[in-house]
Amino acid sequence: MVKIFQTVGIKELGCYDWDLVISLVIRNFMGREDFLVFKRTEGDLTIVEDGNGRLLMVIEKVLFDEVVWAVYEEQDGMKYYTFMLPSEY
């Protein structure tokens, strides 16, 4: 099981579809990508990249109004993603 944490900035920003974000992250990236970047594009799409700018996925809806990072970690048998704004790192 994976836990999802949100920083204060993410809680204030909000997300247009948390259920979609969480299901995409768990099904497609958990354990394979330690760092995800969600970016809104012109045309109201969201792109998901890895930490090196490699395109992983295009989502045909806006999920966040700003760039959001999701960082995967495993510690003491617990798996989790922390969602944050780049300025909160």
C-alpha positions as a printed Julia matrix, in Angstrom:
89×3 Matrix{Float64}:
  0.0    0.0     0.0
  1.22   3.49   -0.79
  0.49   6.61    1.18
  0.05  10.04   -0.36
  1.26  13.16    1.41
  0.63  16.76    0.4
  2.63  19.79    1.45
  0.91  22.96    2.59
  1.38  24.49   -0.87
 -0.37  21.58   -2.56
 -3.22  21.66   -0.07
 -3.68  25.36   -0.84
 -3.34  24.87   -4.61
 -5.64  21.88   -4.81
 -6.08  19.42   -7.63
 -8.88  19.12  -10.16
 -8.98  15.3    -9.89
 -7.04  13.68   -7.03
 -8.59  10.28   -7.69
 -7.18  10.3   -11.22
 -3.74  11.53  -10.1
 -3.44   8.87   -7.4
 -4.62   6.03   -9.63
 -2.24   7.06  -12.44
  0.71   7.34  -10.07
  0.06   3.99   -8.41
 -0.74   2.04  -11.6
  1.93   3.51  -13.84
  4.84   4.82  -11.82
  5.05   3.41   -8.28
  8.42   1.79   -7.77
  9.56   2.71  -11.29
  9.77   6.5   -11.12
 11.07   8.26   -8.01
 10.4   11.76   -9.28
  7.41  12.95  -11.32
  6.67  16.41  -12.66
  3.11  17.44  -13.53
  2.88  20.44  -15.88
 -0.14  22.18  -17.31
  0.23  22.98  -21.0
 -1.49  25.29  -23.4
 -4.6   23.58  -24.63
 -5.51  22.49  -21.1
 -3.52  19.28  -21.02
 -1.28  17.94  -18.28
  2.04  16.35  -19.12
  3.88  14.05  -16.74
  7.66  13.94  -16.98
 10.41  12.25  -15.04
 13.08  14.27  -13.25
 15.14  14.47  -16.44
 12.39  16.04  -18.53
 11.5   12.79  -20.32
  7.83  12.7   -21.27
  6.02   9.84  -19.57
  2.37  10.6   -20.17
 -0.08  13.16  -21.54
 -3.4   13.57  -19.73
 -6.21  15.24  -21.6
 -7.32  17.43  -18.73
 -5.87  19.96  -16.33
 -4.87  18.46  -13.0
 -2.95  21.32  -11.37
 -2.69  25.03  -12.13
  1.04  25.09  -11.34
  4.01  22.75  -11.76
  3.8   20.0    -9.14
  6.43  17.49   -8.1
  5.69  14.01   -6.75
  8.6   12.31   -4.98
  8.49   8.56   -4.25
 10.21   7.14   -1.19
 10.39   3.9     0.74
 11.28   4.01    4.39
 10.89   1.37    7.1
  8.69  -0.73    4.83
  6.4    2.19    4.03
  5.93   3.41    0.45
  4.76   6.93   -0.22
  4.59   9.83   -2.63
  4.92  13.38   -1.4
  3.3   15.99   -3.64
  4.88  19.45   -3.42
  5.47  22.68   -5.25
  9.03  23.13   -6.53
  9.46  26.11   -4.2
  8.78  23.83   -1.21
 11.68  21.48   -1.89
